[in-house]
Structure formats: structure tokens, C-alpha cells
Amino acid sequence: MLYAARNLRKTYGERTVLDIDELHIQAGNIYGLLGPNGSGKSTLLSLLAFLDTPSSGNLWYRGNLVRSHPNELLALRREVILVDQHPILFSTSVFKNVEFGLKVRGIPARQRKRIVEESLDLVGMRAFIHERSHHLSGGETQRLAIARALACSPRVLLFDEPTASVDVENQIAIENIIHEVHQEKNMSIILCTHDMLQVSRLAQETIFLFDGRRSASTHENIFSAQVYEQDGMPLAKLTDQIAVPLASSVQGKIKLAIAPQSIKLFPVTAQAGKPQRITGTVMQLTREGRHIRALVDMGVPLSVRIPLREFTSLSICVGDRVLVDCPAHGVSILSRDG
Ligand SMILES: Nc1ncnc2c1ncn2[C@@H]1O[C@H](COP(=O)(O)OP(=O)(O)OP(=O)(O)O)[C@@H](O)[C@H]1O
């Protein structure tokens, strides 16, 4: 077991922002860490990277209880490296940025040069070795940060939204790097992201956080909504134009999740029939095993999971207008006072 945690809490003043009863993370896997904004993902990553200590509860790393003694934490930080979404680089050369961690570890100069070159090769950045790091683009900066982490041969790599601020080309490059590092070096990886598709492409396991707590199921399509009644039926208003039906009657503001597999799409020529059907545009279609994941823009983005056979008979393409049906049984209320 790589990590285990019990009753792990982080509080700021009166506010508990992370409250994890139980967590087990196996070595050698890629874990996707998902959750809406403010759900505690970065807080959990900081604890797992030993950059912060919990307010209460226990964390074990490779079977040993983690204590908040500075020297012990320092030793653990050599095994676990967090690649931040906005890496802080020294305003020197790419070479010196990657070399720094090796110098700190007392690696001799000739060996350092070889390791820096190999690490830059791994991320396709060897040609930038003498560039000033502050001249790099967002994607190159992220790849340099990965090379800097890899140079130190960590046992565990943690990524905080590695592709959030990069273009598609760099996103593909970074996903390939993560995949190769995992395959070739058998490194354990925890990847915090908002991108469900990225998780399905890269991760074997998923951890989902909601309001600082672990959630048993992976909620997607999370919205804040105002509940109202129409003809005695409870509806949740997502935007001025969009409302979805609820299975139970509640009042006020709520936070809800719409299960992607419950949503039905129809060609826009089909009769709308029910008033809750909404129109949207298909923005992206991706194969996920025996399913197709469709990203539909209906004013707000909606992720839809369609069995392959059903999708084939639908014959919809990217750019098509579709009718969207979100049945009440697929809408779960996550919290009141949304
Ligand atoms: N140093 C801090 N002091 C006070 N509150 C904090 C501090 N750091 C984080 N928080 C709060 O803890 C909660 C969880 O934050 P965290 O950054 O872990 O969420 P997240 O899931 O990573 O969000 P995002 O997806 O937006 O990055 C937030 O409400 C945040 O405001």
C-alpha cells in the first residue's frame, strides 16, 4: 500500500475543507482525483506530497505513520514530488532548473549533466536546454516542471491539473509523457484534474471529492440550481433557459449531479414531446470502450455517455443540434442551499 489515511481532516479556522474517513492508494497505479472547484483536491495533494500537515487524523506512507517532524517530512519529500499547475521556475536556464534538485541531493556534476539531458529527452525538451526558462510557453513550462521532477527519480508523482493551462498539442504531449513515465518507470501517479475524459484515458482508479469528503460514485455534470414547481412537478432551474425534473420535492437552492448515462440525446428533428427536453450542440465525441462520450453545449456543458449500439442508430456528428432529455431518475441532489 502506497498511502493509507484514516479520519484525515484539514481545517482553516472554523471551516473543515477536507474530511476523509478512509483512503487507500495502491502503488504502481495512476489515480485520477476529481471533484468540483473547492472540493479539497489541492489540499489533499499537499498532504500526500508532505507539503502540509493534517489538522487531525492519520496518514500512512508505505506502511509508516507520517509524523509532522520537519526532518522526516523533508526525507519523504524526496520520494514524492508535486508538479504544480503553475510551476515556479528559477529565472536561469532550463538546464539549471532541472539540475537544481540533483545538486541539492549531492549528485556529482558529470552525472547531473547526463540525468538532466535524459529527463529533458523524456519530455521532448532537449532542444531547449540552454534557453532561459522565463522565455518558455505555458506548455513548455509544464513539461520542464515534469522533467525537473523526473530528474529526481521520485517514487510518486502528483500532478495538480497538468493540462489546465496548455493548448491541445501540449495536452496530448503531457498525457503521453504521463503514460510513458508510468509504463516505463512503474511510477505511482496521482492526477488531479477536472477532465473526466483525461481520467478515463490515463487512470486505472478514480477518487472523487465533494465538499471535502470522498464520494462513493463519480458525480459529473454538477450544477447549482433553484427549485420551483410547475404543474405540481418539482423542477431544478440550472439557467434561465434550462430546467431538469427532480424525483423528490425539495425547496430552495440545491447542488445537483446529472448522471451522464441517464441522459438521452435525440436528433433535433424528433418531436420534443416533453417540456424538459433541451436543445444543445454536440461539441465532442470520444470512444470510451463500448460507450461514446458526448460533450454537449446546451448553454452549459453537459457530458453524456451513450452505449455504442445506441449511438450508431442515433447517427449524430460533432456540430449537430440535438434534443437533450435529462430524466428525473438520473438527477441526484448533492446538497441543499446549493
Ligand atoms: N490556506 C487556506 N486558507 C483558507 N482556506 C483555504 C486555504 N487553502 C484552501 N482553502 C479552502 O479550502 C477549500 C478547498 O480548496 P482546494 O484548493 O483544496 O480545492 P480544489 O478542489 O483543489 O479546488 P479547484 O478545483 O478550484 O482548484 C476551498 O474552499 C479553499 O478556499
The ligand as an SDF file (V2000), in Angstrom:
LIG
                    3D

 31 33  0  0  0  0  0  0  0  0999 V2000
   -4.6980   28.4380    3.0310 N   0  0  0  0  0  0  0  0  0  0  0  0
   -6.0260   28.3980    3.0490 C   0  0  0  0  0  0  0  0  0  0  0  0
   -6.7290   29.1260    3.9410 N   0  0  0  0  0  0  0  0  0  0  0  0
   -8.0810   29.0840    3.9860 C   0  0  0  0  0  0  0  0  0  0  0  0
   -8.8390   28.3210    3.1550 N   0  0  0  0  0  0  0  0  0  0  0  0
   -8.1930   27.5820    2.2440 C   0  0  0  0  0  0  0  0  0  0  0  0
   -6.7550   27.5780    2.1430 C   0  0  0  0  0  0  0  0  0  0  0  0
   -6.4040   26.7290    1.1510 N   0  0  0  0  0  0  0  0  0  0  0  0
   -7.5590   26.2370    0.6440 C   0  0  0  0  0  0  0  0  0  0  0  0
   -8.6120   26.7460    1.3080 N   0  0  0  0  0  0  0  0  0  0  0  0
  -10.0270   26.4310    1.0660 C   0  0  0  0  0  0  0  0  0  0  0  0
  -10.1600   25.0270    1.0690 O   0  0  0  0  0  0  0  0  0  0  0  0
  -11.1660   24.6210    0.1420 C   0  0  0  0  0  0  0  0  0  0  0  0
  -10.5920   23.5460   -0.7570 C   0  0  0  0  0  0  0  0  0  0  0  0
   -9.6020   24.1420   -1.5780 O   0  0  0  0  0  0  0  0  0  0  0  0
   -8.7760   23.3040   -2.6370 P   0  0  0  0  0  0  0  0  0  0  0  0
   -7.8470   24.2670   -3.3220 O   0  0  0  0  0  0  0  0  0  0  0  0
   -8.1780   22.1250   -1.9840 O   0  0  0  0  0  0  0  0  0  0  0  0
   -9.9250   22.8360   -3.6390 O   0  0  0  0  0  0  0  0  0  0  0  0
   -9.7930   22.2320   -5.1050 P   0  0  0  0  0  0  0  0  0  0  0  0
  -10.7240   21.0750   -5.1660 O   0  0  0  0  0  0  0  0  0  0  0  0
   -8.3550   21.9770   -5.4220 O   0  0  0  0  0  0  0  0  0  0  0  0
  -10.3590   23.4180   -5.9930 O   0  0  0  0  0  0  0  0  0  0  0  0
  -10.0110   23.8400   -7.5130 P   0  0  0  0  0  0  0  0  0  0  0  0
  -10.5570   22.7600   -8.4020 O   0  0  0  0  0  0  0  0  0  0  0  0
  -10.7490   25.1290   -7.6690 O   0  0  0  0  0  0  0  0  0  0  0  0
   -8.5180   24.0030   -7.6060 O   0  0  0  0  0  0  0  0  0  0  0  0
  -11.5920   25.8680   -0.6100 C   0  0  0  0  0  0  0  0  0  0  0  0
  -12.8160   26.3040   -0.0890 O   0  0  0  0  0  0  0  0  0  0  0  0
  -10.4970   26.8610   -0.3130 C   0  0  0  0  0  0  0  0  0  0  0  0
  -10.9870   28.1830   -0.2790 O   0  0  0  0  0  0  0  0  0  0  0  0
  1  2  1  0
  2  3  1  0
  2  7  2  0
  3  4  2  0
  4  5  1  0
  5  6  2  0
  6  7  1  0
  6 10  1  0
  7  8  1  0
  8  9  2  0
  9 10  1  0
 10 11  1  0
 11 12  1  0
 11 30  1  0
 12 13  1  0
 13 14  1  0
 13 28  1  0
 14 15  1  0
 15 16  1  0
 16 17  2  0
 16 18  1  0
 16 19  1  0
 19 20  1  0
 20 21  2  0
 20 22  1  0
 20 23  1  0
 23 24  1  0
 24 25  2  0
 24 26  1  0
 24 27  1  0
 28 29  1  0
 28 30  1  0
 30 31  1  0
M  END
$$$$
